[in-house]
Amino acid sequence: MTRPRIAITTGEPAGIGPEIAAIAAGDALDADIVLIGDETLIAERASAAGSPWPARATVLHVPLATERPAGQLDTRNAPYVLATLDHAIDGALAGRYGAIVTAPVQKA
């Protein structure tokens, strides 16, 4: 039996999503994980959360529109969040991913 391939989008860059995604990628034993988001952001937040990095995951790098520290929203990153979702959806529809997990996103 082959391991499922799961895409995890990293959500709102100012929120907890990048940390959750990094921790999930580090804990996944029975699946191939593809994190979709900004590679530098994921690595920084994994380190801040005490999660081992690099995790046993592939990172599909989607660059942030603008750097933002945790807790400080910036609407210029809205296209980034949508791009991560688009990559995950396109990959699932093309059969590259068996499932998609999305980290929290700012909906305002």
Phi and psi in degrees as a GROMACS rama.xvg file:
@    title "Ramachandran Plot"
@    xaxis  label "Phi"
@    yaxis  label "Psi"
@TYPE xy
-84.7723  151.568  THR-2
-74.5827  139.096  ARG-3
-68.3103  148.714  PRO-4
-105.379  121.004  ARG-5
-118.918  129.095  ILE-6
-91.7973  131.956  ALA-7
-120.885  115.764  ILE-8
-82.4603  147.723  THR-9
-91.0494  -0.0603362  THR-10
70.5373  -156.839  GLY-11
-64.2285  121.67  GLU-12
-64.7014  -22.7612  PRO-13
-88.4772  -5.41017  ALA-14
-102.063  -159.412  GLY-15
-87.2783  -6.68701  ILE-16
-54.7488  -47.633  GLY-17
-60.5285  -37.8023  PRO-18
-66.3054  -46.3352  GLU-19
-59.6569  -44.6711  ILE-20
-62.8925  -43.8402  ALA-21
-64.3105  -42.2823  ALA-22
-65.3265  -43.5279  ILE-23
-60.8481  -40.9309  ALA-24
-64.8452  -37.0422  ALA-25
-71.3241  -25.897  GLY-26
-92.8484  -10.9056  ASP-27
-74.6463  115.567  ALA-28
-105.317  -29.2922  LEU-29
-111.217  21.6001  ASP-30
-149.483  153.707  ALA-31
-90.8715  121.997  ASP-32
-105.38  135.804  ILE-33
-118.966  113.25  VAL-34
-85.9013  131.802  LEU-35
-113.234  109.108  ILE-36
169.574  -172.813  GLY-37
-74.8052  120.089  ASP-38
-60.7919  -41.1822  GLU-39
-65.6229  -43.7306  THR-40
-59.5904  -45.8798  LEU-41
-61.7838  -45.9186  ILE-42
-62.8128  -42.7321  ALA-43
-63.7868  -44.3592  GLU-44
-72.2753  -32.6753  ARG-45
-62.5221  -44.408  ALA-46
-61.9234  -44.9496  SER-47
-62.7432  -31.1879  ALA-48
-87.0906  -3.38835  ALA-49
75.7394  20.0644  GLY-50
-89.3282  136.807  SER-51
-61.6061  136.66  PRO-52
-142.681  136.115  TRP-53
-78.392  143.762  PRO-54
-78.2771  174.204  ALA-55
-80.914  59.2197  ARG-56
-141.173  157.229  ALA-57
-94.0386  142.945  THR-58
-111.68  122.867  VAL-59
-92.6214  103.938  LEU-60
-72.9883  123.199  HIS-61
-123.159  114.833  VAL-62
-71.2764  140.782  PRO-63
-62.9943  150.379  LEU-64
-73.2038  -39.0923  ALA-65
-152.155  141.331  THR-66
-67.8733  136.156  GLU-67
-139.698  133.738  ARG-68
-71.6573  157.661  PRO-69
-55.0358  136.944  ALA-70
88.7858  -3.04627  GLY-71
-119.137  97.3214  GLN-72
-65.4565  148.297  LEU-73
-143.946  116.606  ASP-74
-63.2533  -17.5087  THR-75
-65.7103  -15.7803  ARG-76
-89.7165  -0.889414  ASN-77
-57.7676  -44.3954  ALA-78
-61.7322  -32.0808  PRO-79
-61.7347  -48.3561  TYR-80
-60.226  -45.1103  VAL-81
-63.9421  -37.1564  LEU-82
-64.4678  -38.6297  ALA-83
-63.8718  -40.5428  THR-84
-65.4918  -41.9463  LEU-85
-60.5603  -43.0246  ASP-86
-60.751  -42.995  HIS-87
-65.4145  -45.4789  ALA-88
-63.6428  -47.2843  ILE-89
-59.9893  -41.4079  ASP-90
-65.3346  -39.3993  GLY-91
-67.364  -43.3409  ALA-92
-64.9614  -30.4266  LEU-93
-84.5148  -3.35957  ALA-94
86.4199  8.30006  GLY-95
-77.0829  -25.6102  ARG-96
-124.663  140.271  TYR-97
-88.1196  -15.6873  GLY-98
-158.862  158.514  ALA-99
-125.558  135.949  ILE-100
-121.134  131.589  VAL-101
-113.244  133.119  THR-102
-77.9381  164.603  ALA-103
-58.2659  141.706  PRO-104
-124.031  150.609  VAL-105
-78.5586  123.89  GLN-106
-99.3957  -6.05696  LYS-107
